[in-house]
């Protein structure tokens, strides 16, 4: 089991805008960023990144979460592997 403090530190050191930006072309819209969702096919951007809360949400397919959740889905990893990958990145 990974200590909660360690997980919080890993998330804190990995900016979600940078992580998502490696996979999705993002455009700034005020306080948020939008782009095409990497989890389903779409032509109109419905994928939103919220830098203030370090989270994301897709209004098209309902995918959402934090940096760990994004890495799990985009790279098809389990929770521990996603945390390790983000820790290595930090």
C-alpha positions as CSV (number, residue, x, y, z in Angstrom):
1,X,0.0,0.0,0.0
2,X,1.3,3.4,-0.9
3,X,1.1,6.1,1.8
4,X,-1.5,8.8,1.2
5,X,1.1,11.5,1.8
6,X,3.3,10.1,-0.9
7,X,0.4,10.0,-3.4
8,X,-0.5,13.6,-2.6
9,X,3.1,14.7,-3.1
10,X,3.3,12.9,-6.5
11,X,0.1,14.6,-7.6
12,X,1.3,18.0,-6.3
13,X,4.6,17.7,-8.3
14,X,2.9,16.8,-11.5
15,X,0.9,19.6,-13.1
16,X,-2.2,18.2,-14.9
17,X,-1.9,20.7,-17.7
18,X,1.6,19.4,-18.5
19,X,0.6,15.7,-18.3
20,X,-2.6,16.1,-20.4
21,X,-0.8,18.4,-22.8
22,X,1.6,15.5,-23.8
23,X,-1.4,13.6,-25.2
24,X,-4.0,16.3,-26.1
25,X,-3.7,19.6,-27.9
26,X,-5.2,22.0,-25.4
27,X,-6.5,25.5,-25.9
28,X,-6.9,28.0,-23.1
29,X,-10.5,29.2,-22.5
30,X,-10.4,31.6,-19.5
31,X,-9.4,29.6,-16.4
32,X,-9.8,26.2,-18.1
33,X,-8.3,24.4,-21.1
34,X,-10.2,22.4,-23.7
35,X,-9.4,19.8,-26.3
36,X,-10.6,16.7,-28.1
37,X,-11.1,13.8,-25.7
38,X,-8.5,11.1,-26.0
39,X,-10.9,8.5,-24.6
40,X,-13.5,8.7,-27.3
41,X,-13.9,9.9,-30.9
42,X,-15.2,13.4,-31.3
43,X,-15.1,16.4,-33.6
44,X,-16.1,19.2,-31.2
45,X,-13.9,19.5,-28.0
46,X,-15.7,18.4,-24.9
47,X,-12.6,17.5,-22.8
48,X,-11.8,20.2,-20.2
49,X,-8.8,20.6,-17.9
50,X,-9.2,22.6,-14.7
51,X,-5.7,23.8,-13.6
52,X,-7.0,25.3,-10.3
53,X,-8.3,21.9,-9.0
54,X,-5.7,19.8,-11.0
55,X,-8.5,17.8,-12.5
56,X,-10.1,17.0,-15.9
57,X,-13.6,16.1,-17.1
58,X,-15.1,15.1,-20.5
59,X,-18.6,16.3,-21.0
60,X,-18.9,13.8,-23.9
61,X,-18.0,10.4,-22.3
62,X,-18.0,11.4,-18.6
63,X,-14.3,10.5,-18.0
64,X,-12.8,12.6,-15.2
65,X,-10.4,12.7,-12.3
66,X,-6.9,13.8,-11.4
67,X,-3.5,13.2,-12.9
68,X,-3.3,9.6,-11.6
69,X,-6.7,8.8,-13.2
70,X,-5.6,10.3,-16.5
71,X,-2.4,8.3,-16.6
72,X,-4.3,5.1,-15.7
73,X,-6.7,5.6,-18.6
74,X,-4.4,6.9,-21.2
75,X,-1.6,4.4,-20.7
76,X,-3.9,1.5,-19.5
77,X,-2.0,1.2,-16.2
78,X,-3.1,0.0,-12.7
79,X,-3.1,2.5,-9.9
80,X,0.3,1.6,-8.5
81,X,1.9,1.7,-11.9
82,X,0.4,5.1,-12.6
83,X,1.7,6.5,-9.3
84,X,5.2,5.1,-10.1
85,X,5.2,6.6,-13.6
86,X,4.2,10.0,-12.2
87,X,6.8,9.7,-9.4
88,X,9.5,9.0,-12.0
89,X,8.3,12.0,-14.0
90,X,8.5,14.3,-11.0
